[in-house]
Amino acid sequence: MPEVAVTVVALGLTTARHDATTDEYGRFEQTDLPPGHYRVSADMDDLGSQIFRVLVHAGGAADVHFVLEAGRAAAPWLRAPRDDRAAAAAFASGVQANRSGNIEQAIAHFEAALTVMPSCVDCYFNIGVAHSREGRFDDAVAAFRGALDIRSDYAAAYYGLADVFSRQNRPKDAAAARGEANRITIRSLEATRARAQDALARGEAFLKSGNVDDAVRQFDAALAADPTLVDAHYWLGRSRDVAGDAAAATRSLTRYLGASPDGEFVEDARRRLEALGR
């Protein structure tokens, strides 16, 4: 049989994509996937397309059996990048309608976006919010759960569920949903801070090796991930001093001293500022 294009897309934070083709027997294999939810799609012009959502467990495997038939509705978002723009436009229209109080119109726009971008968790979330505002709690719960089916770590959907359950006088369910949202949020903050620390360490290594440009990029990335990581300002100051950018070095070192007057690098930061003419 002819080769069929197969696409595997992670439905999570990374949205990593893997492309494959079937062999002469119509088989394909994708290995080394991290655990999580995936959208698996097969598409061929003459035979149409089919999509499955699967859950891959650690150390496990998932079998997907496609049946492609002539006339089956195609998956336009696989082959037409312009549909991504259409989905974005529909989403933006939904947001505007929500802000204007046109709830039914907003829902229609978000649902239109979902027809070409089924993994749009924000679409499901906003549909849930819209239904909740109108008191349609069962519809709101279904929408929030739709978002969680795609991204199980989508804290906003759990907060949405907690609000709906509270309004339905379901305190236990509300507490459970809020607890899950808080757990996800805390875990996300911890992961973000860990990434910031990793970036800081990489920046220090680059600076010590004389690679100033990459050092600055890593220190900037550390601060973008965690603005409270004030030591990054000190290292940015050192890097920019080495690069000969006195004004930028002065700004970074001054920020460090202002944010951490008793910090580990205070004395060195002051000496460097004095040498820079402050």
Backbone as CSV, one residue per row, in Angstrom:
resi,resn,N_x,N_y,N_z,CA_x,CA_y,CA_z,C_x,C_y,C_z
1,MET,0.838,-1.185,0.000,0.000,0.000,0.000,0.878,1.241,0.000
2,PRO,0.356,2.399,-0.439,1.170,3.616,-0.468,1.496,4.104,0.926
3,GLU,2.552,4.903,1.018,2.927,5.465,2.312,1.889,6.481,2.775
4,VAL,1.633,6.501,4.078,0.693,7.440,4.675,1.449,8.267,5.711
5,ALA,1.234,9.572,5.689,1.891,10.463,6.651,1.226,10.330,8.010
6,VAL,2.043,10.153,9.045,1.551,10.041,10.414,2.235,11.123,11.248
7,THR,1.454,11.817,12.059,1.984,12.881,12.911,1.609,12.604,14.357
8,VAL,2.588,12.724,15.244,2.362,12.543,16.675,2.705,13.870,17.356
9,VAL,1.720,14.456,18.020,1.906,15.767,18.659,1.608,15.651,20.139
10,ALA,2.539,16.105,20.979,2.330,16.094,22.425,1.302,17.144,22.806
11,LEU,0.338,16.756,23.631,-0.699,17.690,24.093,-0.344,18.150,25.500
12,GLY,0.723,18.900,25.610,1.182,19.361,26.911,1.949,20.651,26.777
13,LEU,2.902,20.873,27.663,3.654,22.123,27.660,4.571,22.252,26.456
14,THR,5.098,21.116,25.968,6.095,21.196,24.914,5.501,21.238,23.522
15,THR,4.334,20.613,23.308,3.715,20.450,21.987,4.718,19.927,20.967
16,ALA,5.634,19.032,21.417,6.623,18.459,20.513,5.918,17.667,19.421
17,ARG,6.484,17.689,18.211,5.882,17.028,17.054,6.851,16.017,16.475
18,HIS,6.308,14.857,16.098,7.092,13.803,15.462,6.363,13.384,14.187
19,ASP,7.081,13.317,13.070,6.498,12.928,11.791,7.045,11.576,11.361
20,ALA,6.176,10.760,10.811,6.581,9.433,10.361,5.754,9.063,9.131
21,THR,6.117,7.981,8.465,5.338,7.444,7.358,5.192,5.944,7.551
22,THR,4.105,5.391,7.067,3.888,3.954,7.189,4.764,3.196,6.204
23,ASP,5.044,1.921,6.526,5.806,1.087,5.605,4.863,0.451,4.574
24,GLU,5.372,-0.486,3.812,4.568,-1.083,2.741,3.391,-1.881,3.275
25,TYR,3.430,-2.234,4.561,2.320,-2.969,5.166,1.370,-2.060,5.946
26,GLY,1.594,-0.766,5.857,0.723,0.162,6.554,1.035,0.318,8.028
27,ARG,2.244,-0.019,8.437,2.614,0.055,9.843,3.570,1.222,10.090
28,PHE,3.543,1.740,11.311,4.501,2.763,11.712,4.811,2.572,13.191
29,GLU,5.923,3.159,13.627,6.310,3.064,15.030,7.002,4.347,15.439
30,GLN,6.642,4.853,16.617,7.300,6.025,17.189,7.769,5.653,18.586
31,THR,9.063,5.693,18.815,9.627,5.264,20.092,10.139,6.459,20.886
32,ASP,10.509,6.178,22.139,11.147,7.159,23.027,10.263,8.383,23.293
33,LEU,8.948,8.168,23.391,8.054,9.268,23.743,7.954,9.386,25.264
34,PRO,8.064,10.578,25.816,7.842,10.753,27.256,6.390,10.430,27.596
35,PRO,6.102,10.034,28.822,4.712,9.781,29.216,3.862,11.031,29.031
36,GLY,2.607,10.840,28.642,1.704,11.967,28.482,0.659,11.717,27.425
37,HIS,-0.142,12.753,27.160,-1.200,12.685,26.156,-0.647,13.120,24.804
38,TYR,-1.094,12.440,23.744,-0.646,12.746,22.389,-1.822,12.709,21.419
39,ARG,-1.744,13.539,20.386,-2.661,13.454,19.258,-1.932,12.744,18.127
40,VAL,-2.479,11.641,17.659,-1.861,10.854,16.597,-2.760,10.943,15.373
41,SER,-2.201,11.406,14.261,-2.995,11.667,13.064,-2.387,10.960,11.866
42,ALA,-3.255,10.409,11.019,-2.838,9.843,9.732,-3.568,10.605,8.645
43,ASP,-2.867,10.932,7.569,-3.464,11.787,6.549,-2.930,11.413,5.176
44,MET,-3.856,11.278,4.224,-3.479,11.009,2.837,-4.532,11.634,1.940
45,ASP,-4.094,12.357,0.937,-5.020,13.135,0.114,-6.191,12.308,-0.403
46,ASP,-5.909,11.133,-0.949,-6.961,10.333,-1.583,-7.820,9.576,-0.584
47,LEU,-7.294,9.353,0.617,-7.995,8.506,1.578,-8.517,9.265,2.797
48,GLY,-8.311,10.552,2.821,-8.796,11.320,3.959,-7.863,11.229,5.150
49,SER,-8.407,11.415,6.336,-7.571,11.447,7.533,-8.348,10.923,8.725
50,GLN,-7.604,10.637,9.781,-8.210,10.180,11.027,-7.306,10.588,12.172
51,ILE,-7.906,10.910,13.317,-7.154,11.403,14.467,-7.572,10.647,15.713
52,PHE,-6.575,10.296,16.524,-6.831,9.682,17.820,-6.085,10.461,18.886
53,ARG,-6.621,10.444,20.095,-5.912,10.970,21.251,-5.550,9.789,22.135
54,VAL,-4.271,9.645,22.482,-3.819,8.490,23.245,-3.039,8.955,24.465
55,LEU,-2.963,8.077,25.452,-2.183,8.325,26.665,-1.053,7.313,26.713
56,VAL,0.173,7.803,26.786,1.353,6.942,26.857,1.843,6.911,28.296
57,HIS,1.929,5.713,28.865,2.415,5.554,30.228,3.929,5.279,30.217
58,ALA,4.588,5.576,31.322,6.022,5.310,31.442,6.286,3.823,31.271
59,GLY,7.185,3.492,30.348,7.526,2.095,30.103,6.480,1.322,29.345
60,GLY,5.407,1.976,28.915,4.326,1.286,28.234,4.308,1.587,26.746
61,ALA,3.251,1.134,26.100,3.076,1.335,24.668,1.597,1.542,24.386
62,ALA,1.310,2.182,23.277,-0.075,2.412,22.856,-0.211,2.004,21.397
63,ASP,-1.241,1.217,21.090,-1.524,0.796,19.715,-2.596,1.692,19.127
64,VAL,-2.355,2.164,17.918,-3.333,2.990,17.208,-3.612,2.324,15.872
65,HIS,-4.876,2.093,15.573,-5.272,1.449,14.323,-6.101,2.432,13.502
66,PHE,-5.525,2.906,12.399,-6.217,3.839,11.530,-7.001,3.083,10.458
67,VAL,-8.163,3.608,10.133,-8.944,3.131,8.999,-9.253,4.348,8.145
68,LEU,-8.528,4.491,7.038,-8.700,5.649,6.163,-9.654,5.276,5.041
69,GLU,-10.675,6.095,4.875,-11.695,5.824,3.867,-11.903,7.059,3.006
70,ALA,-12.111,6.825,1.730,-12.377,7.934,0.816,-13.616,8.687,1.284
71,GLY,-13.540,10.011,1.284,-14.672,10.811,1.709,-14.650,11.187,3.170
72,ARG,-13.753,10.564,3.952,-13.669,10.938,5.357,-13.164,12.377,5.465
73,ALA,-13.724,13.120,6.386,-13.358,14.535,6.519,-11.872,14.681,6.753
74,ALA,-11.254,15.551,6.001,-9.817,15.786,6.153,-9.548,16.590,7.407
75,ALA,-8.324,16.551,7.823,-7.906,17.354,8.980,-7.164,18.569,8.451
76,PRO,-7.837,19.670,8.190,-7.205,20.784,7.496,-6.050,21.398,8.251
77,TRP,-6.061,21.326,9.607,-4.974,21.976,10.346,-3.644,21.244,10.161
78,LEU,-3.687,20.009,9.604,-2.440,19.294,9.368,-1.740,19.785,8.110
79,ARG,-2.536,20.305,7.159,-1.953,20.585,5.855,-2.039,22.045,5.452
80,ALA,-2.729,22.835,6.213,-2.925,24.226,5.815,-2.544,25.163,6.954
81,PRO,-1.308,25.654,6.957,-0.885,26.569,8.020,-1.802,27.779,8.140
82,ARG,-2.469,28.148,7.052,-3.337,29.326,7.136,-4.470,29.093,8.138
83,ASP,-4.823,27.822,8.369,-5.883,27.537,9.326,-5.464,27.902,10.741
84,ASP,-4.164,27.854,11.024,-3.686,28.313,12.328,-4.014,29.788,12.505
85,ARG,-3.848,30.543,11.430,-4.174,31.968,11.500,-5.683,32.165,11.660
86,ALA,-6.467,31.312,10.989,-7.923,31.398,11.131,-8.338,31.092,12.562
87,ALA,-7.695,30.069,13.162,-8.010,29.724,14.548,-7.642,30.876,15.478
88,ALA,-6.470,31.488,15.231,-6.043,32.613,16.062,-7.019,33.786,15.940
89,ALA,-7.503,34.028,14.712,-8.458,35.117,14.501,-9.781,34.829,15.213
90,ALA,-10.240,33.562,15.134,-11.484,33.193,15.815,-11.334,33.334,17.321
91,PHE,-10.170,32.928,17.847,-9.928,33.048,19.285,-9.948,34.508,19.712
92,ALA,-9.258,35.351,18.945,-9.220,36.780,19.275,-10.620,37.380,19.250
93,SER,-11.441,36.951,18.281,-12.820,37.442,18.212,-13.616,36.988,19.429
94,GLY,-13.342,35.755,19.881,-14.011,35.249,21.072,-13.660,36.053,22.310
95,VAL,-12.389,36.386,22.446,-11.948,37.193,23.592,-12.635,38.558,23.568
96,GLN,-12.689,39.170,22.380,-13.316,40.485,22.266,-14.810,40.414,22.584
97,ALA,-15.466,39.351,22.096,-16.898,39.192,22.374,-17.143,38.988,23.864
98,ASN,-16.270,38.233,24.501,-16.382,38.029,25.952,-16.280,39.354,26.689
99,ARG,-15.310,40.168,26.303,-15.114,41.452,26.968,-16.308,42.374,26.757
100,SER,-16.971,42.218,25.608,-18.118,43.063,25.296,-19.408,42.528,25.886
101,GLY,-19.326,41.361,26.535,-20.518,40.778,27.127,-21.362,39.970,26.178
102,ASN,-20.873,39.717,24.958,-21.611,38.913,23.984,-21.249,37.438,24.186
103,ILE,-21.826,36.843,25.204,-21.407,35.515,25.645,-21.637,34.453,24.577
104,GLU,-22.817,34.423,23.979,-23.116,33.392,22.982,-22.209,33.532,21.766
105,GLN,-21.949,34.757,21.380,-21.052,34.989,20.248,-19.635,34.544,20.598
106,ALA,-19.220,34.816,21.827,-17.886,34.400,22.259,-17.749,32.882,22.186
107,ILE,-18.743,32.172,22.697,-18.698,30.708,22.665,-18.611,30.213,21.225
108,ALA,-19.385,30.830,20.339,-19.369,30.419,18.932,-17.981,30.607,18.325
109,HIS,-17.313,31.700,18.653,-15.963,31.942,18.119,-14.967,30.911,18.660
110,PHE,-15.035,30.633,19.961,-14.099,29.662,20.531,-14.349,28.261,19.959
111,GLU,-15.606,27.918,19.759,-15.914,26.619,19.162,-15.433,26.556,17.716
112,ALA,-15.502,27.675,17.001,-14.983,27.718,15.637,-13.476,27.497,15.627
113,ALA,-12.788,28.089,16.603,-11.344,27.880,16.702,-11.020,26.414,16.967
114,LEU,-11.854,25.770,17.782,-11.619,24.360,18.103,-11.784,23.449,16.897
115,THR,-12.597,23.842,15.924,-12.785,22.980,14.755,-11.512,22.830,13.940
116,VAL,-10.631,23.832,14.009,-9.372,23.741,13.264,-8.169,23.583,14.178
117,MET,-8.377,23.706,15.477,-7.287,23.513,16.427,-7.842,22.796,17.656
118,PRO,-8.064,21.479,17.544,-8.731,20.735,18.623,-7.977,20.710,19.944
119,SER,-6.695,21.020,19.927,-5.914,20.983,21.163,-5.840,22.345,21.843
120,CYS,-6.727,23.269,21.478,-6.707,24.627,22.049,-7.300,24.607,23.454
121,VAL,-6.453,24.424,24.454,-6.948,24.366,25.829,-7.548,25.695,26.264
122,ASP,-6.989,26.795,25.775,-7.536,28.104,26.142,-8.947,28.294,25.597
123,CYS,-9.235,27.664,24.449,-10.595,27.734,23.901,-11.568,27.059,24.856
124,TYR,-11.239,25.846,25.284,-12.100,25.141,26.230,-12.274,25.949,27.517
125,PHE,-11.178,26.504,28.006,-11.247,27.268,29.255,-12.180,28.462,29.108
126,ASN,-12.039,29.200,28.022,-12.873,30.381,27.833,-14.332,30.010,27.603
127,ILE,-14.577,28.890,26.961,-15.951,28.410,26.828,-16.517,28.104,28.211
128,GLY,-15.704,27.466,29.056,-16.137,27.185,30.419,-16.465,28.446,31.188
129,VAL,-15.612,29.456,31.060,-15.861,30.732,31.751,-17.157,31.355,31.263
130,ALA,-17.372,31.314,29.948,-18.580,31.913,29.382,-19.830,31.202,29.892
131,HIS,-19.826,29.883,29.868,-20.980,29.138,30.372,-21.202,29.425,31.866
132,SER,-20.109,29.520,32.614,-20.214,29.788,34.045,-20.868,31.143,34.302
133,ARG,-20.507,32.131,33.512,-21.085,33.467,33.674,-22.595,33.455,33.446
134,GLU,-23.046,32.545,32.594,-24.477,32.442,32.301,-25.197,31.466,33.223
135,GLY,-24.455,30.879,34.167,-25.068,29.945,35.101,-25.299,28.556,34.535
136,ARG,-24.710,28.257,33.403,-24.838,26.922,32.812,-23.693,26.058,33.348
137,PHE,-23.834,25.624,34.560,-22.715,25.017,35.271,-22.299,23.666,34.688
138,ASP,-23.250,22.845,34.267,-22.883,21.549,33.694,-22.072,21.737,32.416
139,ASP,-22.472,22.695,31.590,-21.712,22.981,30.367,-20.330,23.526,30.711
140,ALA,-20.266,24.352,31.751,-18.970,24.903,32.164,-18.040,23.796,32.636
141,VAL,-18.566,22.893,33.450,-17.744,21.776,33.936,-17.242,20.942,32.772
142,ALA,-18.109,20.673,31.800,-17.706,19.874,30.638,-16.578,20.561,29.867
143,ALA,-16.673,21.886,29.725,-15.631,22.622,29.005,-14.309,22.607,29.765
144,PHE,-14.362,22.846,31.073,-13.130,22.817,31.865,-12.488,21.431,31.822
145,ARG,-13.326,20.395,31.881,-12.776,19.036,31.803,-12.218,18.752,30.408
146,GLY,-12.785,19.382,29.392,-12.231,19.250,28.047,-10.818,19.794,27.977
147,ALA,-10.587,20.917,28.655,-9.229,21.476,28.712,-8.287,20.521,29.427
148,LEU,-8.761,19.915,30.523,-7.912,19.016,31.305,-7.658,17.697,30.577
149,ASP,-8.551,17.307,29.685,-8.300,16.111,28.879,-7.088,16.318,27.973
150,ILE,-6.874,17.562,27.576,-5.733,17.871,26.707,-4.487,18.149,27.529
151,ARG,-4.645,18.929,28.593,-3.504,19.259,29.460,-3.899,19.040,30.906
152,SER,-3.459,17.930,31.444,-3.848,17.582,32.817,-3.248,18.523,33.853
153,ASP,-2.257,19.329,33.471,-1.618,20.258,34.404,-2.069,21.700,34.163
154,TYR,-3.252,21.873,33.599,-3.763,23.209,33.295,-4.490,23.739,34.534
155,ALA,-3.748,24.446,35.368,-4.269,24.877,36.672,-5.501,25.760,36.539
156,ALA,-5.560,26.610,35.516,-6.687,27.526,35.371,-8.009,26.778,35.266
157,ALA,-7.999,25.615,34.605,-9.233,24.833,34.472,-9.683,24.314,35.832
158,TYR,-8.734,23.913,36.666,-9.101,23.468,38.018,-9.666,24.621,38.842
159,TYR,-9.078,25.820,38.694,-9.641,26.976,39.395,-11.058,27.265,38.889
160,GLY,-11.269,27.084,37.574,-12.600,27.255,37.025,-13.579,26.259,37.605
161,LEU,-13.160,25.011,37.725,-14.011,23.992,38.335,-14.308,24.333,39.793
162,ALA,-13.297,24.796,40.513,-13.498,25.141,41.920,-14.556,26.235,42.066
163,ASP,-14.516,27.238,41.176,-15.500,28.316,41.235,-16.914,27.787,40.958
164,VAL,-17.024,26.935,39.929,-18.341,26.379,39.594,-18.875,25.521,40.738
165,PHE,-18.026,24.670,41.282,-18.478,23.795,42.373,-18.895,24.604,43.598
166,SER,-18.186,25.692,43.866,-18.568,26.552,44.993,-19.950,27.153,44.766
167,ARG,-20.201,27.582,43.546,-21.499,28.177,43.220,-22.606,27.132,43.196
168,GLN,-22.247,25.872,43.023,-23.229,24.785,43.080,-23.395,24.233,44.493
169,ASN,-22.718,24.870,45.456,-22.767,24.410,46.849,-22.228,22.985,46.973
170,ARG,-21.067,22.775,46.347,-20.382,21.476,46.425,-19.001,21.719,47.040
171,PRO,-18.960,22.013,48.340,-17.698,22.454,48.959,-16.569,21.431,48.867
172,LYS,-16.867,20.139,48.984,-15.807,19.131,48.922,-15.178,19.084,47.532
173,ASP,-16.046,19.108,46.502,-15.524,19.107,45.132,-14.743,20.385,44.847
174,ALA,-15.239,21.497,45.366,-14.540,22.766,45.160,-13.166,22.741,45.821
175,ALA,-13.102,22.220,47.043,-11.822,22.153,47.754,-10.843,21.240,47.035
176,ALA,-11.343,20.118,46.513,-10.465,19.187,45.804,-9.905,19.822,44.537
177,ALA,-10.755,20.526,43.778,-10.303,21.173,42.546,-9.309,22.291,42.853
178,ARG,-9.612,23.073,43.890,-8.702,24.164,44.256,-7.361,23.619,44.743
179,GLY,-7.402,22.526,45.487,-6.166,21.912,45.957,-5.308,21.423,44.807
180,GLU,-5.953,20.836,43.792,-5.198,20.365,42.632,-4.607,21.539,41.866
181,ALA,-5.378,22.615,41.731,-4.863,23.804,41.050,-3.655,24.374,41.795
182,ASN,-3.754,24.457,43.124,-2.631,24.980,43.913,-1.405,24.089,43.802
183,ARG,-1.634,22.780,43.801,-0.502,21.844,43.684,0.220,22.035,42.356
184,ILE,-0.559,22.162,41.274,0.034,22.353,39.952,0.788,23.681,39.898
185,THR,0.197,24.721,40.467,0.820,26.039,40.437,2.144,26.041,41.198
186,ILE,2.152,25.420,42.364,3.384,25.358,43.163,4.456,24.556,42.432
187,ARG,4.040,23.434,41.849,5.005,22.607,41.113,5.569,23.369,39.916
188,SER,4.716,24.140,39.244,5.173,24.925,38.108,6.164,25.996,38.541
189,LEU,5.877,26.649,39.681,6.799,27.670,40.194,8.143,27.051,40.554
190,GLU,8.103,25.883,41.173,9.344,25.206,41.542,10.153,24.848,40.303
191,ALA,9.460,24.368,39.259,10.158,24.012,38.023,10.754,25.250,37.364
192,THR,10.008,26.356,37.400,10.493,27.595,36.807,11.729,28.098,37.543
193,ARG,11.700,28.027,38.864,12.863,28.474,39.640,14.066,27.572,39.400
194,ALA,13.804,26.284,39.224,14.911,25.358,38.938,15.536,25.688,37.587
195,ARG,14.691,26.017,36.588,15.230,26.395,35.278,16.048,27.679,35.378
196,ALA,15.575,28.603,36.200,16.322,29.849,36.377,17.682,29.587,37.005
197,GLN,17.725,28.722,38.007,19.000,28.382,38.640,19.936,27.694,37.649
198,ASP,19.389,26.826,36.814,20.204,26.151,35.795,20.785,27.170,34.812
199,ALA,19.951,28.125,34.402,20.430,29.155,33.480,21.527,29.990,34.128
200,LEU,21.367,30.314,35.411,22.390,31.074,36.124,23.705,30.312,36.163
201,ALA,23.639,29.020,36.455,24.858,28.208,36.509,25.525,28.120,35.141
202,ARG,24.713,27.971,34.084,25.285,27.921,32.739,25.933,29.256,32.379
203,GLY,25.294,30.353,32.786,25.865,31.664,32.510,27.216,31.847,33.183
204,GLU,27.312,31.407,34.434,28.593,31.505,35.140,29.668,30.693,34.424
205,ALA,29.298,29.514,33.956,30.261,28.667,33.244,30.706,29.324,31.942
206,PHE,29.752,29.919,31.228,30.118,30.606,29.983,31.049,31.774,30.268
207,LEU,30.757,32.540,31.312,31.577,33.702,31.628,33.003,33.275,31.993
208,LYS,33.119,32.218,32.780,34.447,31.747,33.174,35.249,31.236,31.980
209,SER,34.526,30.753,30.950,35.227,30.255,29.762,35.503,31.359,28.751
210,GLY,35.057,32.584,29.057,35.301,33.706,28.160,34.218,33.938,27.131
211,ASN,33.126,33.145,27.181,32.020,33.297,26.231,31.000,34.275,26.817
212,VAL,31.267,35.559,26.639,30.465,36.582,27.295,29.060,36.676,26.706
213,ASP,28.943,36.569,25.386,27.633,36.710,24.750,26.648,35.660,25.262
214,ASP,27.084,34.408,25.300,26.193,33.352,25.796,25.946,33.498,27.292
215,ALA,26.928,34.007,28.011,26.735,34.246,29.447,25.605,35.245,29.659
216,VAL,25.629,36.349,28.924,24.587,37.374,29.057,23.229,36.787,28.714
217,ARG,23.170,35.973,27.649,21.890,35.373,27.272,21.341,34.479,28.382
218,GLN,22.220,33.722,29.019,21.773,32.839,30.099,21.319,33.631,31.322
219,PHE,22.028,34.687,31.664,21.625,35.502,32.820,20.302,36.208,32.543
220,ASP,20.118,36.689,31.314,18.829,37.286,30.946,17.711,36.251,31.048
221,ALA,17.988,35.024,30.602,16.988,33.957,30.664,16.649,33.618,32.108
222,ALA,17.659,33.640,32.968,17.421,33.354,34.382,16.485,34.384,34.998
223,LEU,16.711,35.650,34.692,15.857,36.711,35.245,14.458,36.682,34.635
224,ALA,14.364,36.297,33.356,13.048,36.193,32.726,12.226,35.092,33.389
225,ALA,12.891,34.006,33.763,12.194,32.894,34.410,11.873,33.201,35.862
226,ASP,12.785,33.874,36.544,12.586,34.165,37.964,13.162,35.543,38.290
227,PRO,12.338,36.586,38.209,12.832,37.944,38.468,13.364,38.145,39.879
228,THR,13.061,37.233,40.805,13.560,37.365,42.175,14.985,36.837,42.327
229,LEU,15.540,36.275,41.272,16.894,35.720,41.338,17.891,36.871,41.168
230,VAL,18.080,37.625,42.232,18.821,38.889,42.129,20.301,38.684,41.833
231,ASP,20.863,37.532,42.173,22.278,37.303,41.878,22.565,37.420,40.384
232,ALA,21.534,37.154,39.553,21.735,37.258,38.107,22.093,38.681,37.702
233,HIS,21.601,39.689,38.432,21.955,41.075,38.131,23.455,41.297,38.351
234,TYR,23.978,40.706,39.404,25.413,40.826,39.659,26.216,40.218,38.514
235,TRP,25.831,39.011,38.110,26.577,38.342,37.046,26.397,39.044,35.707
236,LEU,25.224,39.626,35.487,25.056,40.442,34.281,25.986,41.646,34.314
237,GLY,26.089,42.269,35.490,26.994,43.409,35.623,28.428,43.025,35.311
238,ARG,28.884,41.906,35.861,30.239,41.442,35.569,30.434,41.178,34.089
239,SER,29.437,40.508,33.471,29.554,40.161,32.056,29.617,41.408,31.184
240,ARG,28.758,42.362,31.480,28.737,43.580,30.673,29.965,44.443,30.918
241,ASP,30.516,44.339,32.113,31.784,45.020,32.394,32.885,44.441,31.524
242,VAL,32.944,43.107,31.466,33.951,42.440,30.627,33.755,42.811,29.162
243,ALA,32.487,42.941,28.740,32.189,43.259,27.347,32.453,44.723,27.009
244,GLY,32.759,45.535,28.029,33.061,46.943,27.789,31.851,47.849,27.747
245,ASP,30.689,47.332,28.193,29.466,48.149,28.218,29.294,48.700,29.634
246,ALA,29.948,49.821,29.889,29.985,50.380,31.240,28.597,50.785,31.732
247,ALA,27.787,51.365,30.853,26.467,51.835,31.277,25.588,50.660,31.697
248,ALA,25.580,49.604,30.887,24.766,48.428,31.218,25.289,47.732,32.466
249,ALA,26.616,47.667,32.587,27.205,47.048,33.773,26.817,47.814,35.030
250,THR,26.847,49.135,34.946,26.480,49.964,36.090,25.025,49.738,36.489
251,ARG,24.137,49.670,35.495,22.715,49.454,35.800,22.508,48.102,36.499
252,SER,23.150,47.067,35.987,22.948,45.737,36.569,23.508,45.645,37.976
253,LEU,24.703,46.175,38.186,25.303,46.116,39.511,24.518,46.957,40.518
254,THR,24.004,48.088,40.062,23.200,48.930,40.945,21.904,48.218,41.332
255,ARG,21.302,47.545,40.381,20.089,46.783,40.690,20.383,45.680,41.692
256,TYR,21.523,45.040,41.532,21.881,43.975,42.468,22.020,44.535,43.882
257,LEU,22.738,45.633,44.023,22.938,46.203,45.349,21.627,46.689,45.965
258,GLY,20.747,47.234,45.127,19.476,47.700,45.646,18.579,46.562,46.103
259,ALA,18.664,45.420,45.402,17.793,44.291,45.725,18.384,43.387,46.790
260,SER,19.726,43.421,46.925,20.373,42.501,47.871,21.504,43.215,48.603
261,PRO,21.182,44.163,49.485,22.223,44.951,50.158,23.127,44.126,51.056
262,ASP,22.699,42.930,51.435,23.530,42.061,52.269,23.928,40.795,51.522
263,GLY,23.902,40.848,50.208,24.151,39.663,49.403,25.597,39.208,49.392
264,GLU,25.798,38.041,48.821,27.119,37.403,48.791,28.149,38.232,48.033
265,PHE,27.705,38.972,46.999,28.653,39.642,46.105,28.656,41.159,46.280
266,VAL,28.181,41.630,47.428,28.045,43.073,47.639,29.384,43.794,47.529
267,GLU,30.395,43.304,48.223,31.689,43.999,48.225,32.279,44.075,46.832
268,ASP,32.224,42.969,46.101,32.774,42.980,44.745,31.965,43.901,43.844
269,ALA,30.640,43.908,44.001,29.796,44.781,43.187,30.141,46.245,43.441
270,ARG,30.391,46.607,44.710,30.742,47.995,45.030,32.087,48.367,44.421
271,ARG,33.048,47.462,44.509,34.363,47.742,43.920,34.246,47.957,42.418
272,ARG,33.434,47.126,41.788,33.279,47.251,40.333,32.576,48.571,39.969
273,LEU,31.601,48.965,40.757,30.933,50.235,40.488,31.910,51.404,40.643
274,GLU,32.761,51.341,41.646,33.755,52.398,41.839,34.702,52.465,40.647
275,ALA,35.109,51.293,40.172,36.009,51.259,39.012,35.315,51.780,37.750
276,LEU,33.996,51.638,37.710,33.246,52.111,36.542,32.963,53.608,36.620
277,GLY,33.380,54.241,37.724,33.233,55.688,37.826,32.070,56.140,38.652
278,ARG,31.473,55.208,39.451,30.355,55.589,40.314,30.870,55.948,41.718
